[in-house]
Amino acid sequence: MNTKKWVGLGLAVTMLSSVALVGCGDKEEKGGEKGGTTTEAQELNLYMTSEIPSLDPSLATDVIGFTVLGQTNEGLIRLDKDGVAVGGVAEKWNISPDGLTYTFTLRDGAKWSDDSNVTAQDFEYSFKRTLNPETASQYSFMMTWIKGGAEYNGGKGTADDVAVKSIDAKTLEIKLVNPIPFFLEQLAFPLFFPQKQAFVEQQGDKFGAEVDRALYNGPFALTEWVHEQSAVMKKNPKYWDAANVKLDTVNYQIVKDSSALENLYLAGQIDRFSLVRDQVDRYKDTAEYSTQADLSVGYLQFNQKKVKALNNAKIRRALTTTIDGDTWADIIYHNGSIGATGLVPPGTSNGEGGEFRKDNGDLIDRKNSAPKAKELLAEGLKEVGLDKMPTIKLLMDDGDTSKKSGEFIKEQWRTALGVDVEIENVPFKLRLQRSQQGDFDIVFSFWGADYNDPMTFLDMWITDGDFNESGYSNTKYDDLIKKAQAEPDPKKRMGYLYDAEKIIMEDMPIGPIVHRAVARVSRPYVKGWTPRTFGPDYDLKYTWIEGKN
């Protein structure tokens, strides 16, 4: 997903107080037992680094929107405190022996915030609305694994052909084209949340844009949303499991500056925040400090449709490899982030208990990068008929970390390659819009895992993919991704993905720079904090306040 945690993720990013991730700090408060019989005020103060772009499950594409949706709404499946798929709106389910047909039975107590029942039809409508080509959902590709989904989404089929069917109000059937080993976990992702048709159609293009333009069926409901400033969530009394939700209020401020966040934390106005640079050294020996790896990658996306020079793979490799990812990670974050050696980040599963990154090795060589990069640049310019690299623009977010990142890139390209770049810092929401529209020369983006599998990083780059904003196209790459999507054998499937990553790192339509980690501090009275390794940054259902007073 598009992230901006911390920074975004990236998920991310911690955009919302922080994204995703494989635990690597022994001081992290794990979500676990609910609070006891404490009478303390159950109020948590967090932050976002940017405005919420959208709370429309079909149109959201970023970690901020997904994280808020993950607290205010719920799908068929929810992940428990340990990340295991458990019943959300669905009370039980059955999977056919061939792994293609899923039948869900919805629980009786599932309600919308308007007190109406959540029904199987709400899921059928939601899935088909996302797949409807007129909706223009960038995330619709994640539903094309449903039988008939690709055809409908591509304008060659109808909604009736999509194999999502409400058998009755409490029974939903989903049929897949091929077995998907992580499908249950994926159903916890906000894209697969229900939508009430009458309400959505009544709101029109304003659906999900204001507090009263959305319905909620999750542990919390958004009650205030002052755009570009703040938001408030309250415990949702209509939620089927409200008895086990401890927090009553979650307050968010939008704060883009890391120094301002530290000041707010010290003043007691926020209860957690993610650390960067010198902040890490100030807090790393305290009991409030913890770290986590983040299943995300920060990368340059080269617009091959707009800039002639960027059509050349040698030039793209020169611009990528001349950037010292490890130095960047230390200077910009100093929190355990590392330079990228491939597209897929460390910690991503290989489907058999191991790690994809370890298996596929280092695919980006930054040793003695400056001399090699100069040679590649000169060769590439000659191939495209240019004497020198034109002045290019680099699109970045406008947070302080993003601004420092842009300055780092600019200086690396200037000193190592003699390439001049103009930095464009814009708000996160605008950066997403411009990326989608192809309105950039080079854009720096983060992508956080939507599920723990390398496919979440690799299927984006197929020809005409919804997030393939660089215009990349390689038929061999497309073929490997399609084979992996259809392959039931885990080893063969992973082999296709290994080969696909090698191809895209040779062509380098995107230039991976950093795999981010997260360092943070949290007040000791915040209990049961539950981070996620994919999808929303965290789950507040399991969090409570104890020992503050």
LUMGU-38502 format. One record per residue (C-alpha): residue number from 1; residue in one letter; x, y, z. Coordinates in steps of 0.2 Angstrom, whole numbers, plus 5000, padded with zeros to 4 digits. Layout:
! residues N
     i   aa     c1     c2     c3
   NUM    a      X      Y      Z
...
This chain:
! residues 549
     i   aa     c1     c2     c3
     1    m   5000   5000   5000
     2    n   5005   5018   4998
     3    t   5013   5023   5014
     4    k   5019   5038   5023
     5    k   5022   5032   5040
     6    w   5035   5040   5049
     7    v   5039   5049   5036
     8    g   5025   5032   5025
     9    l   5017   5012   5027
    10    g   5023   5014   5024
    11    l   5012   5003   5035
    12    a   5018   5015   5036
    13    v   5024   5029   5041
    14    t   5021   5029   5054
    15    m   5008   5039   5048
    16    l   4997   5036   5061
    17    s   5008   5032   5075
    18    s   5016   5018   5066
    19    v   5015   5004   5054
    20    a   5017   4987   5051
    21    l   5029   4974   5057
    22    v   5039   4960   5062
    23    g   5044   4962   5081
    24    c   5062   4965   5083
    25    g   5062   4974   5100
    26    d   5060   4965   5116
    27    k   5052   4980   5125
    28    e   5037   4981   5113
    29    e   5021   4980   5122
    30    k   5012   4966   5114
    31    g   4993   4966   5112
    32    g   4987   4953   5124
    33    e   4976   4952   5139
    34    k   4963   4965   5140
    35    g   4964   4978   5154
    36    g   4957   4973   5171
    37    t   4944   4982   5180
    38    t   4953   4999   5179
    39    t   4942   5014   5181
    40    e   4954   5026   5173
    41    a   4949   5036   5158
    42    q   4951   5026   5142
    43    e   4958   5040   5131
    44    l   4972   5038   5119
    45    n   4981   5052   5111
    46    l   4990   5049   5094
    47    y   4994   5058   5078
    48    m   4994   5057   5059
    49    t   5007   5065   5048
    50    s   4995   5069   5035
    51    e   4976   5071   5031
    52    i   4966   5056   5029
    53    p   4964   5055   5010
    54    s   4948   5044   5009
    55    l   4938   5032   5020
    56    d   4930   5024   5005
    57    p   4936   5006   5006
    58    s   4935   5005   4987
    59    l   4946   5020   4984
    60    a   4958   5021   4999
    61    t   4976   5017   4994
    62    d   4986   5023   5008
    63    v   4991   5018   5026
    64    i   4982   5032   5034
    65    g   4966   5028   5026
    66    f   4968   5010   5029
    67    t   4973   5012   5047
    68    v   4958   5022   5051
    69    l   4946   5010   5042
    70    g   4954   4996   5051
    71    q   4948   5004   5068
    72    t   4931   5010   5062
    73    n   4926   4995   5051
    74    e   4928   4976   5050
    75    g   4927   4963   5037
    76    l   4923   4945   5037
    77    i   4939   4941   5045
    78    r   4949   4950   5059
    79    l   4967   4947   5064
    80    d   4968   4943   5083
    81    k   4982   4950   5094
    82    d   4994   4938   5087
    83    g   4990   4941   5069
    84    v   4980   4925   5067
    85    a   4964   4925   5056
    86    v   4948   4924   5067
    87    g   4930   4928   5064
    88    g   4925   4946   5062
    89    v   4908   4949   5054
    90    a   4909   4931   5050
    91    e   4906   4919   5064
    92    k   4911   4903   5055
    93    w   4917   4898   5037
    94    n   4920   4883   5026
    95    i   4933   4880   5013
    96    s   4931   4867   4999
    97    p   4944   4854   4998
    98    d   4951   4861   4982
    99    g   4953   4878   4991
   100    l   4942   4887   4978
   101    t   4926   4890   4987
   102    y   4924   4899   5003
   103    t   4907   4900   5012
   104    f   4905   4912   5026
   105    t   4891   4913   5039
   106    l   4889   4930   5047
   107    r   4886   4932   5065
   108    d   4869   4939   5072
   109    g   4876   4954   5081
   110    a   4885   4962   5067
   111    k   4878   4980   5066
   112    w   4881   4996   5056
   113    s   4882   5012   5066
   114    d   4865   5017   5060
   115    d   4859   5001   5069
   116    s   4855   4991   5053
   117    n   4861   4973   5051
   118    v   4877   4970   5042
   119    t   4872   4957   5028
   120    a   4880   4946   5015
   121    q   4873   4958   5002
   122    d   4884   4972   5009
   123    f   4899   4961   5005
   124    e   4893   4956   4988
   125    y   4889   4975   4984
   126    s   4906   4981   4991
   127    f   4916   4968   4981
   128    k   4907   4971   4965
   129    r   4908   4990   4967
   130    t   4927   4989   4969
   131    l   4928   4978   4953
   132    n   4916   4989   4943
   133    p   4928   4998   4931
   134    e   4917   5014   4933
   135    t   4923   5015   4951
   136    a   4941   5016   4945
   137    s   4948   5007   4961
   138    q   4967   5006   4960
   139    y   4966   4991   4972
   140    s   4953   4982   4962
   141    f   4967   4970   4956
   142    m   4967   4962   4973
   143    m   4949   4956   4969
   144    t   4953   4949   4952
   145    w   4957   4933   4960
   146    i   4939   4930   4962
   147    k   4931   4920   4948
   148    g   4924   4933   4935
   149    g   4932   4947   4944
   150    a   4946   4951   4931
   151    e   4933   4950   4916
   152    y   4921   4962   4925
   153    n   4935   4974   4930
   154    g   4942   4974   4913
   155    g   4926   4978   4904
   156    k   4923   4961   4897
   157    g   4911   4953   4909
   158    t   4896   4958   4920
   159    a   4894   4960   4939
   160    d   4883   4944   4938
   161    d   4898   4934   4932
   162    v   4908   4939   4948
   163    a   4908   4924   4960
   164    v   4903   4933   4975
   165    k   4885   4928   4980
   166    s   4874   4932   4995
   167    i   4865   4916   4997
   168    d   4854   4924   5010
   169    a   4856   4938   5023
   170    k   4869   4928   5033
   171    t   4878   4917   5020
   172    l   4891   4923   5008
   173    e   4899   4912   4995
   174    i   4916   4917   4986
   175    k   4924   4907   4972
   176    l   4942   4909   4967
   177    v   4950   4907   4951
   178    n   4965   4898   4959
   179    p   4969   4893   4977
   180    i   4976   4908   4987
   181    p   4986   4902   5002
   182    f   4984   4919   5011
   183    f   4966   4923   5006
   184    l   4958   4922   5024
   185    e   4971   4934   5031
   186    q   4968   4945   5015
   187    l   4950   4947   5019
   188    a   4955   4957   5035
   189    f   4962   4970   5023
   190    p   4950   4986   5022
   191    l   4947   4983   5003
   192    f   4936   4968   5008
   193    f   4926   4977   5020
   194    p   4907   4978   5018
   195    q   4897   4993   5011
   196    k   4879   4997   5013
   197    q   4872   5000   4995
   198    a   4858   5012   5000
   199    f   4870   5023   5010
   200    v   4884   5023   4998
   201    e   4873   5028   4983
   202    q   4865   5041   4994
   203    q   4882   5049   4997
   204    g   4888   5048   4979
   205    d   4905   5055   4977
   206    k   4906   5061   4994
   207    f   4905   5044   5002
   208    g   4920   5042   5015
   209    a   4924   5061   5014
   210    e   4917   5067   5030
   211    v   4911   5060   5047
   212    d   4893   5059   5042
   213    r   4897   5052   5025
   214    a   4902   5035   5031
   215    l   4895   5021   5041
   216    y   4905   5011   5054
   217    n   4904   4993   5059
   218    g   4920   4991   5068
   219    p   4926   4994   5086
   220    f   4926   5013   5084
   221    a   4917   5026   5075
   222    l   4924   5042   5068
   223    t   4915   5057   5077
   224    e   4926   5072   5072
   225    w   4936   5076   5057
   226    v   4943   5093   5055
   227    h   4952   5092   5039
   228    e   4971   5095   5039
   229    q   4970   5097   5058
   230    s   4963   5083   5069
   231    a   4951   5068   5070
   232    v   4942   5059   5085
   233    m   4936   5041   5086
   234    k   4924   5035   5099
   235    k   4920   5017   5105
   236    n   4906   5011   5094
   237    p   4892   5004   5105
   238    k   4884   4995   5090
   239    y   4900   4984   5087
   240    w   4896   4966   5090
   241    d   4911   4964   5102
   242    a   4910   4981   5110
   243    a   4911   4973   5128
   244    n   4929   4968   5124
   245    v   4934   4985   5118
   246    k   4942   4995   5132
   247    l   4946   5012   5124
   248    d   4932   5025   5124
   249    t   4941   5039   5114
   250    v   4956   5041   5102
   251    n   4962   5058   5098
   252    y   4972   5062   5083
   253    q   4982   5077   5078
   254    i   4990   5080   5061
   255    v   5008   5084   5064
   256    k   5021   5084   5050
   257    d   5037   5089   5060
   258    s   5047   5076   5070
   259    s   5053   5089   5082
   260    a   5035   5095   5085
   261    l   5030   5077   5089
   262    e   5043   5075   5102
   263    n   5038   5092   5110
   264    l   5020   5085   5111
   265    y   5025   5069   5118
   266    l   5036   5078   5132
   267    a   5021   5089   5135
   268    g   5009   5074   5137
   269    q   4998   5078   5122
   270    i   5002   5062   5113
   271    d   5005   5045   5120
   272    r   5017   5038   5107
   273    f   5027   5044   5093
   274    s   5040   5037   5080
   275    l   5058   5042   5082
   276    v   5070   5048   5068
   277    r   5088   5053   5068
   278    d   5095   5061   5085
   279    q   5079   5057   5094
   280    v   5084   5038   5093
   281    d   5099   5041   5103
   282    r   5090   5051   5116
   283    y   5077   5038   5120
   284    k   5086   5021   5115
   285    d   5091   5017   5133
   286    t   5074   5021   5141
   287    a   5060   5009   5145
   288    e   5048   5017   5134
   289    y   5059   5014   5118
   290    s   5055   4999   5106
   291    t   5059   4995   5088
   292    q   5051   4985   5074
   293    a   5055   4980   5056
   294    d   5043   4986   5043
   295    l   5038   4976   5028
   296    s   5040   4991   5017
   297    v   5051   4998   5003
   298    g   5055   5015   4999
   299    y   5059   5017   4980
   300    l   5061   5029   4966
   301    q   5048   5027   4952
   302    f   5054   5033   4935
   303    n   5041   5040   4923
   304    q   5046   5032   4906
   305    k   5031   5039   4897
   306    k   5036   5057   4901
   307    v   5055   5058   4901
   308    k   5065   5052   4887
   309    a   5081   5048   4897
   310    l   5071   5038   4909
   311    n   5067   5025   4896
   312    n   5084   5019   4897
   313    a   5088   5005   4910
   314    k   5106   5010   4912
   315    i   5102   5027   4916
   316    r   5089   5021   4929
   317    r   5101   5009   4936
   318    a   5114   5023   4938
   319    l   5102   5034   4947
   320    t   5097   5020   4959
   321    t   5114   5012   4963
   322    t   5123   5029   4966
   323    i   5112   5032   4981
   324    d   5120   5025   4997
   325    g   5105   5017   5005
   326    d   5113   5012   5021
   327    t   5120   5030   5023
   328    w   5102   5037   5019
   329    a   5094   5025   5032
   330    d   5106   5031   5045
   331    i   5106   5049   5042
   332    i   5087   5051   5038
   333    y   5080   5038   5050
   334    h   5094   5031   5062
   335    n   5082   5018   5068
   336    g   5087   5002   5061
   337    s   5081   5005   5043
   338    i   5093   4998   5030
   339    g   5098   5001   5012
   340    a   5088   4990   5000
   341    t   5096   4976   4991
   342    g   5081   4971   4981
   343    l   5063   4976   4979
   344    v   5055   4963   4992
   345    p   5060   4968   5010
   346    p   5068   4957   5023
   347    g   5055   4948   5034
   348    t   5043   4944   5019
   349    s   5038   4925   5019
   350    n   5044   4913   5006
   351    g   5028   4902   5011
   352    e   5038   4889   5019
   353    g   5044   4897   5035
   354    g   5059   4906   5028
   355    e   5062   4923   5020
   356    f   5061   4928   5002
   357    r   5075   4941   5003
   358    k   5087   4928   5010
   359    d   5083   4916   4997
   360    n   5084   4928   4982
   361    g   5100   4936   4988
   362    d   5106   4954   4985
   363    l   5100   4961   4968
   364    i   5106   4979   4969
   365    d   5125   4981   4969
   366    r   5130   4997   4977
   367    k   5149   4993   4980
   368    n   5160   5005   4971
   369    s   5144   5012   4965
   370    a   5150   5030   4959
   371    p   5162   5024   4946
   372    k   5150   5011   4939
   373    a   5136   5023   4939
   374    k   5145   5036   4929
   375    e   5149   5023   4916
   376    l   5131   5017   4916
   377    l   5125   5035   4914
   378    a   5137   5039   4900
   379    e   5132   5023   4891
   380    g   5114   5026   4893
   381    l   5114   5044   4887
   382    k   5123   5039   4872
   383    e   5110   5025   4868
   384    v   5096   5038   4869
   385    g   5105   5051   4859
   386    l   5109   5064   4873
   387    d   5125   5073   4878
   388    k   5120   5075   4896
   389    m   5106   5072   4908
   390    p   5092   5085   4907
   391    t   5086   5094   4923
   392    i   5073   5083   4931
   393    k   5060   5085   4945
   394    l   5059   5074   4960
   395    l   5042   5073   4968
   396    m   5042   5071   4987
   397    d   5030   5073   5002
   398    d   5031   5089   5012
   399    g   5035   5081   5029
   400    d   5052   5085   5037
   401    t   5059   5068   5034
   402    s   5054   5068   5016
   403    k   5062   5085   5014
   404    k   5078   5079   5021
   405    s   5077   5063   5010
   406    g   5075   5074   4994
   407    e   5090   5084   4999
   408    f   5100   5068   5002
   409    i   5096   5062   4984
   410    k   5099   5078   4976
   411    e   5117   5079   4984
   412    q   5121   5061   4979
   413    w   5116   5064   4961
   414    r   5125   5080   4960
   415    t   5142   5075   4967
   416    a   5142   5057   4960
   417    l   5134   5060   4943
   418    g   5134   5078   4940
   419    v   5115   5077   4938
   420    d   5104   5091   4943
   421    v   5087   5088   4951
   422    e   5073   5100   4956
   423    i   5064   5095   4972
   424    e   5045   5096   4972
   425    n   5038   5094   4990
   426    v   5019   5093   4991
   427    p   5006   5086   5003
   428    f   5005   5067   5004
   429    k   4987   5067   4997
   430    l   4993   5078   4982
   431    r   5008   5067   4979
   432    l   4997   5051   4978
   433    q   4986   5060   4966
   434    r   5000   5066   4955
   435    s   5008   5049   4955
   436    q   4992   5041   4949
   437    q   4990   5054   4935
   438    g   5008   5051   4930
   439    d   5012   5070   4933
   440    f   5030   5067   4939
   441    d   5047   5064   4932
   442    i   5053   5054   4946
   443    v   5043   5051   4962
   444    f   5049   5044   4979
   445    s   5036   5032   4986
   446    f   5034   5019   5000
   447    w   5025   5003   4998
   448    g   5020   4993   5013
   449    a   5014   4975   5012
   450    d   4995   4972   5011
   451    y   4999   4954   5016
   452    n   5014   4944   5020
   453    d   5019   4937   5003
   454    p   5031   4943   4990
   455    m   5017   4945   4978
   456    t   5011   4961   4987
   457    f   5027   4969   4980
   458    l   5029   4961   4963
   459    d   5011   4961   4955
   460    m   5011   4980   4955
   461    w   5022   4981   4940
   462    i   5013   4970   4927
   463    t   5009   4980   4911
   464    d   4996   4992   4914
   465    g   4995   4988   4933
   466    d   4985   5000   4943
   467    f   5000   5005   4953
   468    n   5012   5004   4939
   469    e   5014   5022   4937
   470    s   5031   5022   4928
   471    g   5024   5014   4913
   472    y   5034   4998   4914
   473    s   5031   4984   4903
   474    n   5040   4967   4901
   475    t   5030   4952   4894
   476    k   5042   4940   4902
   477    y   5039   4948   4919
   478    d   5020   4948   4916
   479    d   5021   4929   4911
   480    l   5030   4925   4927
   481    i   5018   4934   4938
   482    k   5003   4926   4930
   483    k   5011   4909   4932
   484    a   5014   4912   4950
   485    q   4996   4918   4953
   486    a   4990   4902   4945
   487    e   5003   4889   4952
   488    p   4996   4879   4967
   489    d   5013   4871   4971
   490    p   5022   4882   4984
   491    k   5040   4879   4978
   492    k   5036   4882   4959
   493    r   5026   4897   4963
   494    m   5040   4905   4973
   495    g   5052   4900   4959
   496    y   5042   4911   4947
   497    l   5043   4926   4960
   498    y   5061   4924   4962
   499    d   5064   4925   4943
   500    a   5052   4940   4942
   501    e   5061   4950   4955
   502    k   5077   4947   4946
   503    i   5070   4954   4930
   504    i   5063   4969   4937
   505    m   5079   4973   4946
   506    e   5088   4971   4930
   507    d   5076   4983   4921
   508    m   5074   4994   4936
   509    p   5059   5004   4931
   510    i   5059   5007   4950
   511    g   5074   5010   4961
   512    p   5073   5002   4978
   513    i   5083   5013   4991
   514    v   5078   5008   5009
   515    h   5069   4995   5019
   516    r   5062   5005   5034
   517    a   5061   5000   5052
   518    v   5052   5009   5066
   519    a   5059   5015   5082
   520    r   5046   5023   5094
   521    v   5043   5028   5112
   522    s   5026   5024   5121
   523    r   5020   5029   5138
   524    p   5020   5014   5149
   525    y   5001   5016   5153
   526    v   4997   5012   5135
   527    k   4994   4993   5136
   528    g   4990   4980   5123
   529    w   4997   4990   5108
   530    t   4995   4978   5093
   531    p   5005   4983   5078
   532    r   5002   4974   5061
   533    t   5015   4967   5049
   534    f   5003   4971   5034
   535    g   4988   4982   5030
   536    p   4983   4994   5044
   537    d   4998   5000   5055
   538    y   4990   4993   5071
   539    d   4973   4987   5079
   540    l   4967   4997   5094
   541    k   4953   4984   5098
   542    y   4966   4976   5110
   543    t   4973   4992   5118
   544    w   4969   5000   5134
   545    i   4975   5013   5147
   546    e   4981   5007   5164
   547    g   4993   5016   5177
   548    k   4992   5033   5170
   549    n   4985   5041   5186
